[in-house]
Amino acid sequence: MRYNTFVSAAVSLIAFAGPGHAYWRMQCPGRLLDARMDPIVAPGGISGHAHTISGGSAFDFTMDYADTQTSACSSCPIKQDLSNYWVPSLYYQTQNGTFQSVPQVLDGEGTQGGQVVYYLQRGGPNNDPLKAFPAGFRMLAGTPSKRALTTDFAGQAVSFVCMNYSGYSNYYNELPNVACPDGVRAQIFFPSCWDGVNLDTSDHKSHMAYPSDVAYNNGPCPASHPVHMISLFYEVIFQTNMFDWWVPNNTWQPFVFSMGDPTGYGFHGDFLNGWDVDVLQNATDQCTNDVGGGDIFACPPFEFFDDATTEGCKIAPAINEQLYGTLEYLPGCNSVTYPDGAVSGSCGSANATIGAPQTYYTNFTGWQYLGCGTDNGSNRTFSADQWWDNTVTIEGCMDYCGSKGYKYVGLEYANQCFCGNSLPVDRAPVPGILGNCVSPCAGNSSEICGGASRLSIYELTGSFNLILGNQKVSDLSCPEVNGLNYTIGNNTYQYVCGSDFQAGDIGMQLTQNAGNLTQCAQLCAANSQCTFAALSGSACYMKTGTRIPVANSGVNGLFLIGGGSATSKSSTTAASSSTTTAAIIPGATYTAAPSCPASNQTYYQSAASGNVFLIECGIDHAGGDMSSKVVTSFQSCIELCANTTGCVDVSLASGTCYMKKSLGSASAVSYVLGAKLVSSARSSTSTSSSTTTSTTTSTTTSAAITTTAATANPQVKVAASSSSTVAAASSSSSSSTTTSPSSSTVTSSTTLSTLIKTTTASISAGATYTSAPLCPSYNGTYYQSTSTGDVFLIECGIDHAGGDLSSKGGISSLQTCIELCASTSGCVDVSLSSGTCYMKKTVGTASAVSNVLGAKLMSAPSSSSTTTSTTTTAAAATTTTTVAVTTSAAVSTPAASSTSAATTTTAAAAQQKVAATTTTTTSASASSTAISATCPQNNGTIYVDPVSGYQYLLECGIDHQGGDLAMTYVSSLANCIAACSTQTGCVDVSLSGAACYMKSSVGQAQQNSGVQGAKLINTTSTQAASSTAAAAATTTSSSSASAVTVGPPVARTASSS
């Protein structure tokens, strides 16, 4: 394979000024569908290969310009553009001969990423007047059957970029023959010279031509095609980095386009015009200033769809064939054809047919499907009643809401049912827009129950009748049932009035009658994971694992004492192993079957390896991708990581498990199910255990973790060693704690009742603390209140249902919200949304809500000496723990830094309490900086440009809205910052791929995992800058000339290598 060698044409583009550089960049955030449809090449029938299709919703097997104008929406943002844009789909050829669909950037549960379309005003050397595409116009660029490189302009118009956000992204004429760290960007430039007569031709290409001279993307038009039109350019990024690299036939790379092309030479694009022609012409004439970086919002003629509309603009497929997942053959039975004539993967004939479009709803008598509406976790569309459970179905939700007199039901995110009697107009489904309601119901995968922040909405149109039938329930209630047992099938439960069980939530469902424990027990019995339940009013909170009862006069509880997964009190177990499993985290809540959002922030221990993972619902960590595999469950994804060398994190999206070798910056992505490794089973020490009611077991564990963190966001890592002895049961227990304020260690001796395993929140060894809680950067870390000493777990994108205590508006930060909770009696959880801090007295069921910043109380301070006494017949535990805490304010290179900080903390953990004494000593010079501008390693640190001495705060995964000043191509974030330092007025940069966007203002921050950002914080050259400039000047000055290339986006061919 070769790099693109057409460099001279690219360089010559810089000579053109004024309108020759003008363009606008339209990002289509979603796509209509993937299908074997092509109304240009195969009108009325099934296309020979699969396409990924964006644009107006009127797209059909046969269509004309009039049809485009009937579109109810578009997956692209400009309202006056109802055109359609499509390119071939990409597949991965496995070593066993099967094929797997390759996702595009932004693909996920309920969402599909689209493409980027550029409109460029390029009139050639004479700045010819440019004409808009006329009504009825259509064209094709590229040749699907092509398998060899040609040097004509049509051949140069197809190119690929091997994406590398941490280095240089190389350009290729063909699909890259190397593994690309961040995927492959396929791109094609359409011809821009029209014959002035034909809107289409039989080959869909002859009415158009590339320029006759200079370059394929900017030059004079030939006499045969004299009319210069606005230029069109597509970009589509495929996530090839999700797949294992191998080389088929010892010659070609493993990816193949849907028409059987492993070379990429056959990549092509189709365009069917649906523009309001007058608007396109006005934009072509008026929007000729490229200072805005191609910003479509800076072009006055345009009007826009909102994000919810573009992302939800889809059409249902009507061809009965599989396009996603693992396929035995390419759709359409296309063989993989190589340049030497070799063929592989044929299957005879394709049997696909056109039928009725797929439906995403299920009708039941008396109910009418209204469509896919929107929801907001902090302000529900339907707030009258709700039922969350892993048994939710459409008919079950209808019965639940209808029996209580509600008119509307809304099903969301597979397992959530909401009831209401009114439907807000701004949340109602829009006629003609399919929406992102595509999540299979948790209780019946053949039904659809909404999506992420999307509701499948049904309305009761007649009299209500039960669909599933009625269930007789008893009327037992507290306090008369306290201590009684109740048997349902094989399960026996004991009622404990006035008691709550903390954490371990797996679902919440409302009982028909408030205070009816028997109904709550029946709900628990219907959930195989439920071993405890707590009833507050009508809300039955189901829980798993082992829980300790906590007195609460407003709550009545029950727990499983026989049958199901309950453990007999007289049972005897014995186990031995040749390998020590990962240390169990003290006080942590474990789950045997991880699911989201129910298991968020709990721990799961791999049955095969013993590795322990923290469940992070709605969180994706940028970069570090190792490999991916289609799996059937979240648990399978975690087990796959646990048994893959080097895997430390997983993200499950749309059935594909993405394994990662490093933890990048965290982003809130509502449809992702995440889990990160927190403890690994690596010891080879032999252990054995035997447990009866009179057995003694001793265990010794140790852990030491060292870390450095940016001075702007100081963190604390805990290094701990502990020894514990579990002794036989006694009839009483006591607890004592001794604290030495002046010492850097604390010794704690505690005896606790273990009749039911304690779930009080004690902070694990190795826990990460932050002094400035921010989302998503510090998700899953801990924050200790400066006023009370309370310790909170940061939960970005998580809201806990119910338990509202009070709220306060005008709160500007999560830290302020947490401190407010810490000083409010009874507050155990907070949710910050749109500047309002919601404080809660209970930790209810967790929901993934992307715009919520959450934190829950893990431990509260106690006095330095504590004694407790209880009476029990259970086993007793004695624990001695020594903890040393050291903070080092991070400087990326010790040699360049004289900053140090030492923190000593004395702490003793008891039930819901932490006592701490902290002494901090800091000596700092001007060198609290990052030596290199790399993401995510140096996120939050200060980088000094070695030439100007300007200081920039690195913001990995953050893009600031608006303020676009200029754009240039660079090879690294450091070079992007260098470009900003020399650009008058530049105060912020966003690096996306090789495109460096410089900005004149720092707008509202947006999370974007594909962006590396940096904002100017000081233009005064510092001593630190001077000291690092010399060291960095050699590499920077030698590479800047070739790394920083000025010119319009992708308006050039690839650089040679």
Secondary structure, DSSP 8 states (H G I E B T S, - for coil): --B---HHHHHHGGG--GGGG-EEEEEE-S-SEEES--TTTSTTS--SS-EEEEEBTT--SS--HHHHTT-S-BSSSBTTB--EEEEE-EEEE-TTS-EEE--BTT-BTTB---EEEEEE---TTTT---B---TT-EEEES-TT--S---SHHHHTEEEEE--TTS--EEESSS-SS--TT-EEEEEE---EE-SS-S--TTSSTTEE--SSS-TTS----TTS-EEB-EEEEEEEE-GGGS----GGGTS-SEEETTTBSSSTT--EEEE--B-HHHHHHHHHH---GGGSSBGGG-TT--B--HHHHHH------B-S--SSEESS-TT---EE-TTS-EE---S-----B-S--------TTEEEEEEEE--TTS-SS-SEEEE-TT--HHHHHHHHHTTT-SEEEEETTTEEEEES---GGGS--TT---S---EETTEEEEE--BTTEEEEEEE-S----SS--------BTTTTTT-EEEETTEEEEEETTEEE-S-EEEEEE-SSTTBHHHHHHHHHTSTT-SEEEEETTEEEEE-S---EEE-TT-EEEEEEESTT---TT--EEEEESS------TT--B-SS--TTTTTT-EEE-TTT--EEEEEEEEEE-S-EEEEEE-SSHHHHHHHHHTSTT--EEEEETTEEEEESS---EEEEEEEEEEEEEE-------EEEEESTT--EEEEEEE-----EETTS-EEEEEEEEEEEEE---SEEEEEEE--TTSS--EEEEEEE-SS--------TT-EEESS--TTTTTT-EEE-TTT--EEEEEEEEEE-S-EEEEES----HHHHHHHHHTSTT--EEEEETTEEEEESS---EEEEEEEEEEEEEEB---SS--EEEE-SS-EEEEEEEEEEE--EE-S-GGG---EEEEEEEEEEETTEEEEEEEEEEE--S--EESS--TTTTTTSEEE-TTT--EEEEEEEEEE-S-EEEEEE-SSHHHHHHHHHHSTT--EEEEETTEEEEESS---EEEEEEEEEEEEEE-S--HHHHHHHHHHHHHHHHHHHHH-B-SSTT-S-----
